[in-house]
Amino acid sequence: MHDGLEPEGGPELRSDAISLEAAIAMTGISKRTLWRRVSDGTIAKHKEDARGRAMLAFAQIVSLIKLELSDEDLHMIVKADSGDANSQADVGGMFFVAGHFDAAVYWFDLAAAQGNADAMQWLGNCHASGLGVPKDDSLAIMWIAKAASLGHPVACQQIQGMRAGCSEP
């Protein structure tokens, strides 16, 4: 089943399938366990996508995500999994707010790799606080600085605050 939505320059979004990697990140279930569920018929496997990623039946994965998701949330996840950086950052934020930090970091990493300043700022905060990743002040500063260099207003304020703190005796 296709929902007929197409991202700019991209393939048609498949609302019935989600990548194995996204399923692992959102459910916290290991790759081995998910493959076992595919083997025993509990989860259906779809044809690989254009990028060669293993695709699983999204409806069967949704029931394994420990988060209440609206139809709009589900659409945003599909769009994020198709590679849309803004949707990836939004999905990351949704998981972060819900306290699912590992899933949040998965989505923030994807969006930040595409230059999304919001995701970079979120990643900086994750590294600063050790949420979803090991606490690492150097990586926190790096991600926040990258976001600030792209004009992210919160990251700019964070950098200004750091500079002010460094100049005090």
N, C-alpha and C positions, 0 to 999 in steps of 0.2 A: 504494500500500500504506500503510495506517495502522497504527500500533502500539497505538492505542486509549487512549493516556495523555492525560489532560487536565489542564493546569495550572488552579489555582483561577481561575474566572471567565474562562478563555481558551479559544481554539479548540483542537480536537484537534491534537496534535503530529503533524507529518508527518515520518516517519523517512526518507522517500525524497527530500526536497527541502531545499535550503539557499539562503538569500538570496544574491544576487549580491555584496552588500557583504561578507558573512561569507566568501564564497569568495575574494574579492580579499584580504581581510585574512589569511586562513589560508594561502593558497598563495603570496602575493607576486606573483601573476600580474596583469597590468594588466587593467582593464575591457575595453579594446579587444581584447586577446588572447583573453580569455574569450568575448567576443561573436563573435569570428572562429571560435572552436572550436564555438560554438553554431551559427553559420551553416553550417559545413562538416559538421555532424552528429557531431562528436567528443564533444560534451557536449549532453545533452538539456535542453531548456527545459521547465519545468512552468508551469502556470497561475499567475498572480500570486497572492500570498497576500492575506488580508483587509486588510492595510495597503498594498496596491498595490505590493509589492516584487517585483522579478523573481526567480523561483525556478529553481534549476538542480538537475539530478540529483545528489543527495548522493553516491551511490556513485562517480560519475565524478570528483567533486571530492576525495573522500577519497584517491584514488590520487595526487593532486597535492600533498597536504600532506606535508611532509618531517618527519613525526613518527609514531612507532609509536602507534597508537590502539587501545585495547580497545573492546569493545562498550559498556562502561559509559561510556567517554570519548565515544564517538559519540553515545550517548543524551544525555549532558550537553551536548554541542555543539548538538544539536537543541533541547533545552530552553532553552539560552542564546539561540539564534537566535529562539526564539519570544517572548523578552522577559523571561525569568526572571532577575532581578538577581543572585540568589545563584549561579545556574549561570554567569552571565556572569563573575562574579568568580572562580569556580572554574576556568573555562576559561582566563581570563586568567592565573591562577596556573600552570596546567598549561603554557601556552605560555612563560611567563616562565622557569620552571624548566628548560625544554628549550632556552632561549637564543633563542627566537623572539620578540624584544622588540616588534617592530612589531605582530604579531598579539596579543600580550598587552595592549598599550596600547589596541588597538581594543576588546577585550572589557572592560577596566577602565573606559574612557570610558563605555561603555553602562551599566555597572552603577553607576558613580559618579553619572551623571546621574539615576539612580533613588534616590539616597541610600544606596547600599551603602558602609558604612564601611570594609570590607576593601578594596574597590576603590580608595577614596580614599587609603588608606594606601599601597597598592601604587603608585598613580599618583604620590604624593609621592616615593616612593623612585625611581621611574623618572626623574622630573624632576631629582631631586638628583644622580643618577648619569649622566644623559644616555643611558639605555637605552631605545630605541624612540622617543624624543623628544629634541629639543635640551635640553641641560642648562640648567636655569632654577631658581635657588635660590628666587626669589619664588613660582613655581608650586609648587615642592616644599613650601615652608612652608605655602602656602595649603591644599593638599590634605591634608597631615598635620594641620593645625589643624582642618580640617573633620571629619576622621575622629575626632580627639580630642574635638571638641565633641559627637560622637555616642557617646562613651564607649569608643572603640576602645582597648584596653589598650596595645598597642604604640605607637600614635600618641601616647597620653597620656605614655608614658615618653619618647618622642622630644621632645615639647614641653617636658617637665620638664628634659630634658638641654640643650635649647637655652636655656631660661631660666637654668639654672645657669651655662652658658658665657657668657652676657651679663653676669652679675653679677660675674664675676671681673675684678680689675684688670688 
